[in-house]
Amino acid sequence: MRRFEQLTDLQALVGQEIGISDWITVDQQRIARFADATGDHQWIHVDPVRAAAGPYGTTVAHGFLTLSLLPEMSASAFAVDQVRMGVNYGLNRVRFPAPVPVDSRLRGRFKLLAYEVIDGGAQLTVEVTIERDGTTKPVCVAESVTRRFV
């Protein structure tokens, strides 16, 4: 984990990588819990027998499950000590270039694209590239916009 004392410490890092998360394993139980939470029980995600004969030879994680890992990844990638609160503001762009087969290990690389001063803090635009262990093609690339308040 990379730590920053002040929010303003990030301002000079626009265009640079600011952190890399720990690895997260996406197992069938996590996929099933996500399916239950969202109501998306498509067989390619939740039926290992049917998915074995499908295009990936196994079940795969929902794209939105992969995206939903951003907060967990962010928490292990970088922290700003003197921030009292952070909120999600939105996403500018999200792509899922490759599937996430069950039992994949994923991690996120966080690159600061923009730092904008706002009342009480800053708005950060961060490109997150989610990698799958053992492959070169990312499984998700997203521009996340958050607001951090001091």
DOSE-133160 format. One record per atom (N, C-alpha, C): residue in one letter; atom name; x, y, z. Coordinates in Angstrom, 3 decimals. Layout:
// DOSE-133160
+---+----+----------+----------+----------+
: r :  a :     east :    north :       up :
+---+----+----------+----------+----------+
: A : CA :        X :        Y :        Z :
...
+---+----+----------+----------+----------+
// end
This chain:
// DOSE-133160
+---+----+----------+----------+----------+
: r :  a :     east :    north :       up :
+---+----+----------+----------+----------+
: M :  N :    0.841 :   -1.180 :    0.000 :
: M : CA :    0.000 :    0.000 :    0.000 :
: M :  C :    0.885 :    1.241 :    0.000 :
: R :  N :    0.492 :    2.170 :   -0.828 :
: R : CA :    1.194 :    3.451 :   -0.887 :
: R :  C :    0.390 :    4.468 :   -0.082 :
: R :  N :    1.065 :    5.178 :    0.809 :
: R : CA :    0.395 :    6.142 :    1.680 :
: R :  C :    0.813 :    7.560 :    1.334 :
: F :  N :   -0.157 :    8.453 :    1.399 :
: F : CA :    0.083 :    9.876 :    1.199 :
: F :  C :   -0.409 :   10.587 :    2.451 :
: E :  N :    0.370 :   11.538 :    2.943 :
: E : CA :   -0.014 :   12.240 :    4.161 :
: E :  C :   -1.164 :   13.213 :    3.900 :
: Q :  N :   -1.026 :   14.002 :    2.853 :
: Q : CA :   -2.012 :   15.035 :    2.529 :
: Q :  C :   -2.643 :   14.747 :    1.167 :
: L :  N :   -3.875 :   15.159 :    1.002 :
: L : CA :   -4.553 :   15.031 :   -0.286 :
: L :  C :   -3.787 :   15.794 :   -1.364 :
: T :  N :   -3.267 :   16.954 :   -1.015 :
: T : CA :   -2.535 :   17.771 :   -1.990 :
: T :  C :   -1.253 :   17.090 :   -2.487 :
: D :  N :   -0.768 :   16.072 :   -1.764 :
: D : CA :    0.410 :   15.327 :   -2.217 :
: D :  C :    0.155 :   14.640 :   -3.563 :
: L :  N :   -1.099 :   14.382 :   -3.860 :
: L : CA :   -1.450 :   13.707 :   -5.117 :
: L :  C :   -1.396 :   14.644 :   -6.318 :
: Q :  N :   -1.542 :   15.925 :   -6.086 :
: Q : CA :   -1.654 :   16.891 :   -7.179 :
: Q :  C :   -0.476 :   16.805 :   -8.154 :
: A :  N :    0.715 :   16.600 :   -7.657 :
: A : CA :    1.914 :   16.540 :   -8.511 :
: A :  C :    2.061 :   15.203 :   -9.214 :
: L :  N :    1.174 :   14.239 :   -8.926 :
: L : CA :    1.310 :   12.887 :   -9.475 :
: L :  C :    0.367 :   12.599 :  -10.645 :
: V :  N :   -0.289 :   13.620 :  -11.166 :
: V : CA :   -1.178 :   13.415 :  -12.320 :
: V :  C :   -0.361 :   12.800 :  -13.456 :
: G :  N :   -0.898 :   11.728 :  -14.031 :
: G : CA :   -0.214 :   11.017 :  -15.102 :
: G :  C :    0.635 :    9.856 :  -14.614 :
: Q :  N :    0.692 :    9.660 :  -13.300 :
: Q : CA :    1.535 :    8.608 :  -12.734 :
: Q :  C :    0.713 :    7.545 :  -12.011 :
: E :  N :    1.301 :    6.363 :  -11.885 :
: E : CA :    0.689 :    5.294 :  -11.103 :
: E :  C :    0.810 :    5.659 :   -9.629 :
: I :  N :   -0.304 :    5.558 :   -8.905 :
: I : CA :   -0.292 :    5.918 :   -7.489 :
: I :  C :   -0.472 :    4.716 :   -6.573 :
: G :  N :   -0.678 :    3.533 :   -7.137 :
: G : CA :   -0.788 :    2.352 :   -6.292 :
: G :  C :   -1.165 :    1.116 :   -7.062 :
: I :  N :   -0.852 :   -0.031 :   -6.458 :
: I : CA :   -1.210 :   -1.348 :   -6.992 :
: I :  C :   -1.853 :   -2.114 :   -5.845 :
: S :  N :   -3.004 :   -2.701 :   -6.099 :
: S : CA :   -3.737 :   -3.395 :   -5.033 :
: S :  C :   -3.150 :   -4.764 :   -4.740 :
: D :  N :   -3.639 :   -5.333 :   -3.643 :
: D : CA :   -3.377 :   -6.739 :   -3.348 :
: D :  C :   -4.172 :   -7.591 :   -4.340 :
: W :  N :   -3.800 :   -8.856 :   -4.434 :
: W : CA :   -4.532 :   -9.807 :   -5.276 :
: W :  C :   -5.833 :  -10.202 :   -4.581 :
: I :  N :   -6.889 :  -10.377 :   -5.367 :
: I : CA :   -8.185 :  -10.854 :   -4.891 :
: I :  C :   -8.556 :  -12.066 :   -5.726 :
: T :  N :   -8.933 :  -13.162 :   -5.070 :
: T : CA :   -9.378 :  -14.353 :   -5.789 :
: T :  C :  -10.889 :  -14.299 :   -5.968 :
: V :  N :  -11.313 :  -14.502 :   -7.202 :
: V : CA :  -12.747 :  -14.496 :   -7.527 :
: V :  C :  -13.187 :  -15.959 :   -7.642 :
: D :  N :  -13.718 :  -16.487 :   -6.532 :
: D : CA :  -14.141 :  -17.884 :   -6.517 :
: D :  C :  -15.636 :  -18.005 :   -6.825 :
: Q :  N :  -16.110 :  -19.242 :   -6.922 :
: Q : CA :  -17.509 :  -19.469 :   -7.295 :
: Q :  C :  -18.464 :  -18.936 :   -6.234 :
: Q :  N :  -18.069 :  -18.988 :   -4.979 :
: Q : CA :  -18.939 :  -18.467 :   -3.924 :
: Q :  C :  -19.151 :  -16.957 :   -4.088 :
: R :  N :  -18.094 :  -16.221 :   -4.416 :
: R : CA :  -18.229 :  -14.771 :   -4.616 :
: R :  C :  -19.131 :  -14.498 :   -5.822 :
: I :  N :  -18.955 :  -15.265 :   -6.896 :
: I : CA :  -19.783 :  -15.103 :   -8.098 :
: I :  C :  -21.244 :  -15.376 :   -7.761 :
: A :  N :  -21.505 :  -16.446 :   -6.999 :
: A : CA :  -22.880 :  -16.795 :   -6.638 :
: A :  C :  -23.509 :  -15.714 :   -5.746 :
: R :  N :  -22.738 :  -15.189 :   -4.796 :
: R : CA :  -23.273 :  -14.129 :   -3.929 :
: R :  C :  -23.601 :  -12.882 :   -4.744 :
: F :  N :  -22.756 :  -12.559 :   -5.734 :
: F : CA :  -23.034 :  -11.405 :   -6.584 :
: F :  C :  -24.294 :  -11.650 :   -7.407 :
: A :  N :  -24.448 :  -12.866 :   -7.929 :
: A : CA :  -25.653 :  -13.210 :   -8.690 :
: A :  C :  -26.897 :  -13.042 :   -7.821 :
: D :  N :  -26.820 :  -13.485 :   -6.577 :
: D : CA :  -27.955 :  -13.334 :   -5.664 :
: D :  C :  -28.251 :  -11.866 :   -5.374 :
: A :  N :  -27.207 :  -11.076 :   -5.208 :
: A : CA :  -27.387 :   -9.655 :   -4.886 :
: A :  C :  -27.988 :   -8.869 :   -6.046 :
: T :  N :  -27.664 :   -9.277 :   -7.272 :
: T : CA :  -28.097 :   -8.508 :   -8.444 :
: T :  C :  -29.254 :   -9.148 :   -9.211 :
: G :  N :  -29.529 :  -10.410 :   -8.931 :
: G : CA :  -30.569 :  -11.117 :   -9.684 :
: G :  C :  -30.095 :  -11.589 :  -11.048 :
: D :  N :  -28.798 :  -11.506 :  -11.322 :
: D : CA :  -28.241 :  -11.949 :  -12.605 :
: D :  C :  -27.708 :  -13.370 :  -12.438 :
: H :  N :  -28.572 :  -14.347 :  -12.721 :
: H : CA :  -28.221 :  -15.761 :  -12.555 :
: H :  C :  -27.975 :  -16.458 :  -13.894 :
: Q :  N :  -27.460 :  -15.717 :  -14.869 :
: Q : CA :  -27.167 :  -16.319 :  -16.167 :
: Q :  C :  -26.240 :  -17.534 :  -15.970 :
: W :  N :  -26.520 :  -18.595 :  -16.715 :
: W : CA :  -25.817 :  -19.859 :  -16.533 :
: W :  C :  -24.299 :  -19.744 :  -16.661 :
: I :  N :  -23.818 :  -18.840 :  -17.467 :
: I : CA :  -22.365 :  -18.720 :  -17.671 :
: I :  C :  -21.648 :  -18.304 :  -16.384 :
: H :  N :  -22.421 :  -17.743 :  -15.447 :
: H : CA :  -21.860 :  -17.332 :  -14.166 :
: H :  C :  -22.094 :  -18.364 :  -13.063 :
: V :  N :  -23.244 :  -19.019 :  -13.056 :
: V : CA :  -23.645 :  -19.798 :  -11.877 :
: V :  C :  -23.823 :  -21.303 :  -12.092 :
: D :  N :  -23.715 :  -21.775 :  -13.300 :
: D : CA :  -23.913 :  -23.206 :  -13.568 :
: D :  C :  -22.614 :  -23.825 :  -14.081 :
: P :  N :  -21.773 :  -24.352 :  -13.180 :
: P : CA :  -20.482 :  -24.897 :  -13.598 :
: P :  C :  -20.576 :  -26.030 :  -14.625 :
: V :  N :  -21.609 :  -26.852 :  -14.536 :
: V : CA :  -21.742 :  -27.967 :  -15.473 :
: V :  C :  -22.033 :  -27.438 :  -16.878 :
: R :  N :  -23.010 :  -26.595 :  -16.995 :
: R : CA :  -23.349 :  -26.026 :  -18.308 :
: R :  C :  -22.218 :  -25.142 :  -18.837 :
: A :  N :  -21.600 :  -24.354 :  -17.945 :
: A : CA :  -20.515 :  -23.456 :  -18.360 :
: A :  C :  -19.291 :  -24.230 :  -18.850 :
: A :  N :  -19.096 :  -25.440 :  -18.348 :
: A : CA :  -17.962 :  -26.252 :  -18.804 :
: A :  C :  -18.038 :  -26.523 :  -20.305 :
: A :  N :  -19.255 :  -26.560 :  -20.842 :
: A : CA :  -19.442 :  -26.776 :  -22.282 :
: A :  C :  -19.582 :  -25.452 :  -23.038 :
: G :  N :  -19.484 :  -24.348 :  -22.326 :
: G : CA :  -19.649 :  -23.031 :  -22.932 :
: G :  C :  -18.358 :  -22.493 :  -23.531 :
: P :  N :  -18.361 :  -21.237 :  -23.934 :
: P : CA :  -17.233 :  -20.657 :  -24.670 :
: P :  C :  -15.937 :  -20.528 :  -23.864 :
: Y :  N :  -16.025 :  -20.508 :  -22.510 :
: Y : CA :  -14.821 :  -20.331 :  -21.698 :
: Y :  C :  -14.408 :  -21.596 :  -20.958 :
: G :  N :  -15.220 :  -22.651 :  -21.054 :
: G : CA :  -14.887 :  -23.919 :  -20.423 :
: G :  C :  -15.089 :  -23.936 :  -18.914 :
: T :  N :  -15.617 :  -22.882 :  -18.361 :
: T : CA :  -15.871 :  -22.764 :  -16.929 :
: T :  C :  -16.773 :  -21.560 :  -16.704 :
: T :  N :  -17.207 :  -21.388 :  -15.467 :
: T : CA :  -17.973 :  -20.186 :  -15.156 :
: T :  C :  -17.044 :  -18.974 :  -15.179 :
: V :  N :  -17.639 :  -17.812 :  -15.426 :
: V : CA :  -16.885 :  -16.554 :  -15.426 :
: V :  C :  -17.625 :  -15.549 :  -14.558 :
: A :  N :  -16.859 :  -14.621 :  -14.005 :
: A : CA :  -17.437 :  -13.560 :  -13.181 :
: A :  C :  -18.218 :  -12.583 :  -14.045 :
: H :  N :  -19.234 :  -12.013 :  -13.463 :
: H : CA :  -19.972 :  -10.923 :  -14.098 :
: H :  C :  -19.012 :   -9.753 :  -14.303 :
: G :  N :  -19.174 :   -9.028 :  -15.381 :
: G : CA :  -18.366 :   -7.825 :  -15.573 :
: G :  C :  -18.576 :   -6.837 :  -14.440 :
: F :  N :  -19.824 :   -6.689 :  -14.004 :
: F : CA :  -20.101 :   -5.741 :  -12.931 :
: F :  C :  -19.553 :   -6.224 :  -11.588 :
: L :  N :  -19.388 :   -7.536 :  -11.415 :
: L : CA :  -18.699 :   -8.034 :  -10.222 :
: L :  C :  -17.244 :   -7.566 :  -10.249 :
: T :  N :  -16.604 :   -7.714 :  -11.393 :
: T : CA :  -15.224 :   -7.256 :  -11.535 :
: T :  C :  -15.137 :   -5.769 :  -11.203 :
: L :  N :  -16.048 :   -4.988 :  -11.748 :
: L : CA :  -16.066 :   -3.546 :  -11.488 :
: L :  C :  -16.304 :   -3.256 :  -10.008 :
: S :  N :  -17.146 :   -4.052 :   -9.374 :
: S : CA :  -17.484 :   -3.807 :   -7.965 :
: S :  C :  -16.307 :   -4.053 :   -7.027 :
: L :  N :  -15.232 :   -4.631 :   -7.519 :
: L : CA :  -14.045 :   -4.859 :   -6.697 :
: L :  C :  -13.186 :   -3.599 :   -6.543 :
: L :  N :  -13.528 :   -2.532 :   -7.268 :
: L : CA :  -12.727 :   -1.306 :   -7.208 :
: L :  C :  -12.547 :   -0.769 :   -5.788 :
: P :  N :  -13.586 :   -0.685 :   -4.959 :
: P : CA :  -13.357 :   -0.164 :   -3.604 :
: P :  C :  -12.388 :   -1.031 :   -2.788 :
: E :  N :  -12.544 :   -2.351 :   -2.863 :
: E : CA :  -11.645 :   -3.248 :   -2.133 :
: E :  C :  -10.214 :   -3.111 :   -2.642 :
: M :  N :  -10.067 :   -3.010 :   -3.954 :
: M : CA :   -8.731 :   -2.852 :   -4.526 :
: M :  C :   -8.126 :   -1.507 :   -4.137 :
: S :  N :   -8.927 :   -0.470 :   -4.231 :
: S : CA :   -8.445 :    0.864 :   -3.884 :
: S :  C :   -7.952 :    0.906 :   -2.442 :
: A :  N :   -8.680 :    0.252 :   -1.535 :
: A : CA :   -8.322 :    0.268 :   -0.111 :
: A :  C :   -6.961 :   -0.356 :    0.148 :
: S :  N :   -6.535 :   -1.279 :   -0.693 :
: S : CA :   -5.215 :   -1.895 :   -0.486 :
: S :  C :   -4.139 :   -1.285 :   -1.376 :
: A :  N :   -4.525 :   -0.397 :   -2.295 :
: A : CA :   -3.556 :    0.182 :   -3.238 :
: A :  C :   -2.950 :    1.482 :   -2.729 :
: F :  N :   -3.795 :    2.377 :   -2.213 :
: F : CA :   -3.276 :    3.654 :   -1.727 :
: F :  C :   -4.237 :    4.255 :   -0.701 :
: A :  N :   -3.677 :    5.102 :    0.145 :
: A : CA :   -4.478 :    5.779 :    1.164 :
: A :  C :   -3.951 :    7.194 :    1.350 :
: V :  N :   -4.854 :    8.086 :    1.714 :
: V : CA :   -4.491 :    9.457 :    2.042 :
: V :  C :   -4.865 :    9.652 :    3.504 :
: D :  N :   -3.859 :    9.898 :    4.331 :
: D : CA :   -4.078 :    9.948 :    5.775 :
: D :  C :   -5.017 :   11.057 :    6.212 :
: Q :  N :   -4.861 :   12.244 :    5.692 :
: Q : CA :   -5.629 :   13.369 :    6.205 :
: Q :  C :   -6.839 :   13.671 :    5.333 :
: V :  N :   -7.626 :   12.628 :    5.095 :
: V : CA :   -8.899 :   12.751 :    4.383 :
: V :  C :   -9.972 :   12.221 :    5.329 :
: R :  N :  -11.013 :   13.009 :    5.547 :
: R : CA :  -12.059 :   12.585 :    6.481 :
: R :  C :  -13.138 :   11.747 :    5.819 :
: M :  N :  -13.270 :   11.888 :    4.477 :
: M : CA :  -14.338 :   11.175 :    3.784 :
: M :  C :  -14.061 :   11.134 :    2.288 :
: G :  N :  -14.459 :   10.046 :    1.675 :
: G : CA :  -14.401 :    9.928 :    0.228 :
: G :  C :  -15.719 :    9.392 :   -0.289 :
: V :  N :  -16.146 :    9.860 :   -1.456 :
: V : CA :  -17.390 :    9.376 :   -2.061 :
: V :  C :  -17.159 :    9.072 :   -3.541 :
: N :  N :  -17.866 :    8.067 :   -4.022 :
: N : CA :  -17.855 :    7.789 :   -5.453 :
: N :  C :  -18.655 :    8.880 :   -6.144 :
: Y :  N :  -18.114 :    9.410 :   -7.226 :
: Y : CA :  -18.822 :   10.447 :   -7.974 :
: Y :  C :  -19.309 :    9.900 :   -9.315 :
: G :  N :  -18.655 :    8.849 :   -9.796 :
: G : CA :  -19.105 :    8.242 :  -11.042 :
: G :  C :  -17.980 :    7.575 :  -11.796 :
: L :  N :  -18.306 :    7.199 :  -13.011 :
: L : CA :  -17.362 :    6.547 :  -13.912 :
: L :  C :  -17.446 :    7.236 :  -15.262 :
: N :  N :  -16.316 :    7.502 :  -15.864 :
: N : CA :  -16.312 :    8.109 :  -17.189 :
: N :  C :  -16.333 :    7.067 :  -18.294 :
: R :  N :  -15.694 :    5.948 :  -18.053 :
: R : CA :  -15.540 :    4.941 :  -19.099 :
: R :  C :  -15.249 :    3.611 :  -18.428 :
: V :  N :  -15.878 :    2.549 :  -18.932 :
: V : CA :  -15.637 :    1.201 :  -18.412 :
: V :  C :  -15.618 :    0.243 :  -19.588 :
: R :  N :  -14.609 :   -0.617 :  -19.607 :
: R : CA :  -14.522 :   -1.659 :  -20.628 :
: R :  C :  -14.108 :   -2.968 :  -19.969 :
: F :  N :  -14.569 :   -4.089 :  -20.525 :
: F : CA :  -14.226 :   -5.422 :  -20.047 :
: F :  C :  -13.578 :   -6.196 :  -21.199 :
: P :  N :  -12.285 :   -5.969 :  -21.461 :
: P : CA :  -11.630 :   -6.567 :  -22.637 :
: P :  C :  -11.442 :   -8.076 :  -22.593 :
: A :  N :  -11.500 :   -8.685 :  -21.398 :
: A : CA :  -11.262 :  -10.133 :  -21.300 :
: A :  C :  -12.110 :  -10.695 :  -20.161 :
: P :  N :  -12.463 :  -11.985 :  -20.256 :
: P : CA :  -13.276 :  -12.603 :  -19.209 :
: P :  C :  -12.462 :  -12.886 :  -17.945 :
: V :  N :  -13.201 :  -13.139 :  -16.861 :
: V : CA :  -12.595 :  -13.520 :  -15.580 :
: V :  C :  -13.092 :  -14.917 :  -15.222 :
: P :  N :  -12.339 :  -15.964 :  -15.607 :
: P : CA :  -12.743 :  -17.324 :  -15.242 :
: P :  C :  -12.742 :  -17.507 :  -13.724 :
: V :  N :  -13.611 :  -18.375 :  -13.232 :
: V : CA :  -13.684 :  -18.667 :  -11.808 :
: V :  C :  -12.284 :  -19.003 :  -11.275 :
: D :  N :  -12.022 :  -18.592 :  -10.049 :
: D : CA :  -10.752 :  -18.802 :   -9.334 :
: D :  C :   -9.598 :  -17.967 :   -9.879 :
: S :  N :   -9.911 :  -16.949 :  -10.678 :
: S : CA :   -8.880 :  -16.015 :  -11.138 :
: S :  C :   -8.427 :  -15.139 :   -9.976 :
: R :  N :   -7.160 :  -14.754 :  -10.038 :
: R : CA :   -6.626 :  -13.754 :   -9.104 :
: R :  C :   -6.514 :  -12.436 :   -9.849 :
: L :  N :   -7.102 :  -11.385 :   -9.259 :
: L : CA :   -7.134 :  -10.068 :   -9.887 :
: L :  C :   -6.470 :   -9.036 :   -8.993 :
: R :  N :   -5.903 :   -8.012 :   -9.631 :
: R : CA :   -5.410 :   -6.851 :   -8.897 :
: R :  C :   -5.599 :   -5.616 :   -9.770 :
: G :  N :   -5.608 :   -4.463 :   -9.126 :
: G : CA :   -5.812 :   -3.208 :   -9.837 :
: G :  C :   -4.579 :   -2.333 :   -9.794 :
: R :  N :   -4.320 :   -1.683 :  -10.923 :
: R : CA :   -3.275 :   -0.652 :  -11.020 :
: R :  C :   -3.988 :    0.687 :  -11.150 :
: F :  N :   -3.607 :    1.640 :  -10.311 :
: F : CA :   -4.294 :    2.918 :  -10.212 :
: F :  C :   -3.386 :    4.028 :  -10.723 :
: K :  N :   -3.849 :    4.700 :  -11.783 :
: K : CA :   -3.097 :    5.807 :  -12.387 :
: K :  C :   -3.940 :    7.068 :  -12.268 :
: L :  N :   -3.375 :    8.090 :  -11.653 :
: L : CA :   -4.094 :    9.351 :  -11.469 :
: L :  C :   -4.128 :   10.120 :  -12.785 :
: L :  N :   -5.328 :   10.345 :  -13.315 :
: L : CA :   -5.492 :   11.072 :  -14.575 :
: L :  C :   -5.748 :   12.560 :  -14.364 :
: A :  N :   -6.444 :   12.894 :  -13.284 :
: A : CA :   -6.773 :   14.302 :  -13.050 :
: A :  C :   -6.973 :   14.547 :  -11.564 :
: Y :  N :   -6.585 :   15.737 :  -11.158 :
: Y : CA :   -6.772 :   16.224 :   -9.785 :
: Y :  C :   -7.399 :   17.603 :   -9.910 :
: E :  N :   -8.632 :   17.727 :   -9.430 :
: E : CA :   -9.343 :   18.993 :   -9.534 :
: E :  C :   -9.737 :   19.457 :   -8.133 :
: V :  N :   -9.321 :   20.657 :   -7.769 :
: V : CA :   -9.676 :   21.223 :   -6.470 :
: V :  C :  -11.174 :   21.533 :   -6.464 :
: I :  N :  -11.863 :   21.074 :   -5.421 :
: I : CA :  -13.280 :   21.381 :   -5.218 :
: I :  C :  -13.433 :   21.925 :   -3.802 :
: D :  N :  -14.579 :   22.462 :   -3.512 :
: D : CA :  -14.839 :   23.004 :   -2.179 :
: D :  C :  -14.692 :   21.898 :   -1.134 :
: G :  N :  -13.727 :   22.054 :   -0.252 :
: G : CA :  -13.521 :   21.087 :    0.822 :
: G :  C :  -12.602 :   19.933 :    0.498 :
: G :  N :  -12.044 :   19.892 :   -0.710 :
: G : CA :  -11.180 :   18.766 :   -1.042 :
: G :  C :  -10.764 :   18.727 :   -2.490 :
: A :  N :  -10.845 :   17.537 :   -3.079 :
: A : CA :  -10.425 :   17.364 :   -4.472 :
: A :  C :  -11.237 :   16.269 :   -5.139 :
: Q :  N :  -11.412 :   16.434 :   -6.436 :
: Q : CA :  -12.015 :   15.390 :   -7.264 :
: Q :  C :  -10.877 :   14.703 :   -8.009 :
: L :  N :  -10.807 :   13.380 :   -7.861 :
: L : CA :   -9.754 :   12.591 :   -8.492 :
: L :  C :  -10.348 :   11.733 :   -9.603 :
: T :  N :   -9.729 :   11.775 :  -10.755 :
: T : CA :  -10.083 :   10.852 :  -11.830 :
: T :  C :   -8.927 :    9.872 :  -11.944 :
: V :  N :   -9.243 :    8.594 :  -11.746 :
: V : CA :   -8.217 :    7.556 :  -11.689 :
: V :  C :   -8.546 :    6.468 :  -12.703 :
: E :  N :   -7.575 :    6.149 :  -13.538 :
: E : CA :   -7.719 :    5.008 :  -14.443 :
: E :  C :   -7.298 :    3.764 :  -13.673 :
: V :  N :   -8.221 :    2.809 :  -13.611 :
: V : CA :   -7.935 :    1.550 :  -12.937 :
: V :  C :   -7.875 :    0.458 :  -13.993 :
: T :  N :   -6.747 :   -0.210 :  -14.049 :
: T : CA :   -6.571 :   -1.342 :  -14.948 :
: T :  C :   -6.546 :   -2.597 :  -14.087 :
: I :  N :   -7.541 :   -3.455 :  -14.265 :
: I : CA :   -7.612 :   -4.683 :  -13.480 :
: I :  C :   -6.962 :   -5.801 :  -14.295 :
: E :  N :   -5.935 :   -6.393 :  -13.701 :
: E : CA :   -5.162 :   -7.460 :  -14.327 :
: E :  C :   -5.569 :   -8.815 :  -13.755 :
: R :  N :   -5.458 :   -9.845 :  -14.593 :
: R : CA :   -5.655 :  -11.221 :  -14.134 :
: R :  C :   -4.299 :  -11.893 :  -14.095 :
: D :  N :   -3.992 :  -12.523 :  -12.990 :
: D : CA :   -2.708 :  -13.191 :  -12.801 :
: D :  C :   -2.477 :  -14.212 :  -13.926 :
: G :  N :   -1.314 :  -14.121 :  -14.547 :
: G : CA :   -0.942 :  -15.072 :  -15.582 :
: G :  C :   -1.326 :  -14.666 :  -16.993 :
: T :  N :   -1.954 :  -13.498 :  -17.150 :
: T : CA :   -2.331 :  -13.033 :  -18.488 :
: T :  C :   -1.844 :  -11.606 :  -18.685 :
: T :  N :   -1.781 :  -11.188 :  -19.933 :
: T : CA :   -1.321 :   -9.829 :  -20.221 :
: T :  C :   -2.473 :   -8.882 :  -20.543 :
: K :  N :   -3.589 :   -9.412 :  -21.019 :
: K : CA :   -4.725 :   -8.559 :  -21.378 :
: K :  C :   -5.530 :   -8.211 :  -20.133 :
: P :  N :   -5.823 :   -6.937 :  -19.904 :
: P : CA :   -6.616 :   -6.583 :  -18.720 :
: P :  C :   -8.035 :   -7.129 :  -18.827 :
: V :  N :   -8.654 :   -7.343 :  -17.666 :
: V : CA :  -10.039 :   -7.817 :  -17.642 :
: V :  C :  -11.026 :   -6.665 :  -17.482 :
: C :  N :  -10.514 :   -5.517 :  -17.036 :
: C : CA :  -11.351 :   -4.327 :  -16.905 :
: C :  C :  -10.449 :   -3.101 :  -16.923 :
: V :  N :  -10.900 :   -2.072 :  -17.613 :
: V : CA :  -10.241 :   -0.769 :  -17.576 :
: V :  C :  -11.352 :    0.246 :  -17.342 :
: A :  N :  -11.212 :    1.023 :  -16.266 :
: A : CA :  -12.271 :    1.962 :  -15.898 :
: A :  C :  -11.670 :    3.283 :  -15.455 :
: E :  N :  -12.376 :    4.354 :  -15.756 :
: E : CA :  -12.027 :    5.676 :  -15.209 :
: E :  C :  -13.002 :    5.953 :  -14.079 :
: S :  N :  -12.471 :    5.947 :  -12.875 :
: S : CA :  -13.258 :    6.167 :  -11.681 :
: S :  C :  -13.088 :    7.611 :  -11.219 :
: V :  N :  -14.202 :    8.240 :  -10.865 :
: V : CA :  -14.155 :    9.609 :  -10.371 :
: V :  C :  -14.630 :    9.580 :   -8.919 :
: T :  N :  -13.750 :   10.044 :   -8.028 :
: T : CA :  -14.098 :   10.111 :   -6.611 :
: T :  C :  -13.879 :   11.527 :   -6.095 :
: R :  N :  -14.551 :   11.833 :   -5.023 :
: R : CA :  -14.327 :   13.096 :   -4.335 :
: R :  C :  -13.826 :   12.778 :   -2.933 :
: R :  N :  -12.720 :   13.439 :   -2.579 :
: R : CA :  -12.122 :   13.247 :   -1.260 :
: R :  C :  -12.194 :   14.582 :   -0.522 :
: F :  N :  -12.592 :   14.501 :    0.743 :
: F : CA :  -12.775 :   15.710 :    1.541 :
: F :  C :  -11.864 :   15.702 :    2.755 :
: V :  N :  -11.261 :   16.859 :    3.023 :
: V : CA :  -10.335 :   16.995 :    4.161 :
: V :  C :  -11.032 :   17.648 :    5.341 :
+---+----+----------+----------+----------+
// end
